Structures are given as C-alpha cells and as structure tokens.
Amino acid sequence: MKQIDQKNQLDASLSYALNVTANYYRVAAMKLVKEKFPNSLTPEQLGILLILAKKDGLYQKQIADFLSKDRPNITRMLNILEEKGYVERRNDKTNKRILRVFITKKGLEMVEKITPFKDKMNEIALKNISQKELDALCKTLSKVRMNLLEAFDIQL
C-alpha cells in the first residue's frame, strides 16, 4: 500500500510541476504581450506566427495539435490573423480540400518584433539553471514526449 501511495504522490507531483510551469509560462507570455504590444495579437496568435516562422505551410490540424487547441479555436485565430494580413491559407497542392497556412511578410515582421522579448522571457525563466541541468531537462522531456507519442499514436 505504501508503494502505491508513493506512486500516486509521484504522479501528482509530476502532473503538478508540468501543468503549473506551463501555466506560469503562459501567464508571463500574456503579460509580456499586453505590456509590449497592447491592442495587438494574443499570445496564442503570436504562438501561431512563431510556429509558422519556423515551419511554414502547416495544416490547420498540425497547428491545433501543436498548441493543444481544438480546430474551431484555431480556425477563429487564423481568421483573425488572415484578416490582419499576418497569414494566408492556400489549398494543398495534392488535396484541394485541405488548407495549408503560410506566414506573410507582415507576419514575419511581427515575429522579428516579438523575438527579442520572447528571448528575454526565456532568459528570465532559465536564470540559475545550468546548461547541464537544461540539457538533462530537455532530454527528459523529449523522452516523455516520445513515450506519449508512441503510446497514444499522436500525429503532430
């Protein structure tokens, strides 16, 4: 019975640590965006631009999966980004029923504006963490992701 309690405590601690850290990061990003870019885009919309700046031409489903958002939510955000000229959707060359999302020049300019602030936030988040600790954390989280991808056949 004691072994089960330890396992439950470990499960709760891991879940708590991952969720709270992700929420703190999200809140910090929201504060940063509101302070530096008032009346601009939401952190989630900027997240889409950051993703597309690294890997352009993704399917809406891929963006939704990457951000852990449902497809209607992503569609709404993409509509706003498209109306503002930050992204454009084009039919896939092999399947005209599927849309790919591409970042525009204006979108890339916004990514250039936000990047120094994003980098500063990451610098603050990683303060007092050695490169060795960071490498170990990244390696461990990568293993967790791979385990989940394989076990649950997640397609991102």
N, C-alpha and C positions, 0 to 999 in steps of 0.2 A: 504494500500500500504506500509505503514511504517513497518507493521508486516512481510510482505513478504521480504522486504529488510533486516530486522534483521535475518530472517531465512536463506536467501542466504548468508549473512555475516557469520553466524554460520557454515553453510555447508562448505563454502570456508575455514574458519579458521580451522575447524576440519580436512578437507582433507589436507590442507597445513601442519598442525602440524604432522599428521601421516606420510605423504609422506616424508617430509623433515627430520624428525627424523630417519626414516628408511634409507634414503639415507646417512645421516651423519654416521650412524652406519655401513653401508655397506662400505663407503669410509674409515672409521677408520680401519675396518677389512682388507681391501685391503692393506692399508699402513702397518699394523702390519705384515701381512703375507709376504709382499715384504721385509720388514726390517729384520724380524727374520728367515724367511725361503726362501731366494732368490732361484730362479730356482727350486722351489718345486711345490706345488699344488696351485691352485687358491682358493680364499675364498669360492667359491661355491662348489668346490670339497671337501674342508675341511668341509664345512657345511654338505655334504652328509655323511662324516665319523662321524661327531658329532651326526647326527641323528641316524645312524646305531649303534653307540656305546650305545645309549640309548634304541633303539628298533630295534633289528636285524631282518633280514628276511622280510623286507618290499617289496611290489611290486614296480616296477618302477613308476607306476602311482601314488602311495602314496607319493613317494619321489618328483615327479614332482609337485603334488598338494601342498605339504608342502612348497616347495621352490618357488612356483608360477612360475614355468618354464614349457615350453612345453616339450612334450615327446621326440621329436628328440634331443633337447638340453640335456636333462637328459641322453638319450642313449649315446650321444657323450661323456659326462663327465664320465659315467660309463665305457665306453670302455677304456678311459684313465686310470681310477682308476684300472680297471681289468688288463690292460697291465702292470701297475706298481706294481701289486700284493697287492693292498690295499683292494680290494673287490673281491667277486666271485658271479656269478649268477648261481642259480640252479633252475631246474624245480620245480614247485609247486607239492606237493605230490598228490593233488586231481585233478589238471588240468595241464597236462603236457605242454599245450600251453602257460602257464603263468610262468614268471620267478620271482623268489624272489632274493633279493640282500642281501648278508651277508658280514660283515666286517671280514677281515682276521687278523691274529696276527700282521702282519706288519701295517695294518690299525689302530689297537688298540694302537700300539706303537706310531704312529703319533699323535693320539688323546691325548695320555699321554704327548707328547712333546708340543702340542699346548695349552693344557688346562690351564697351569699357565698364559700364555699370554692373553688368552681369558678372564680368571678371572680378570686379571689386567685391561683389557679394560673395563669390566663391572664395576669394582670398580671406574674407572675414570668417566664412563658415569653416575653412580649413586651418585657421590660426591654431597654433600649438599642436598641430598634428604633423608628425614627422613623415618624410617621404616613405620610410619603411612601413609605418602604420597605414598610410594611404594606399600603398601598393597591396598590402595584406587585405585591407578593407575591399578594395576594388576586385581583387582576386576572389575573395569570399563571396561577395555579392554576385559576381559573374557565375560562380558555381551554383548559387541559389537560383539565379535566373535560368540557367541551363537545365537544372533539375526540374523546375516548373514547366519550362518549355517542352521538355521531353515527356514528362508525366501527364501533362494535360493537353498535349498536341496544340500548343498555342502557335498561331501563324501571325507573325508580325512582319 
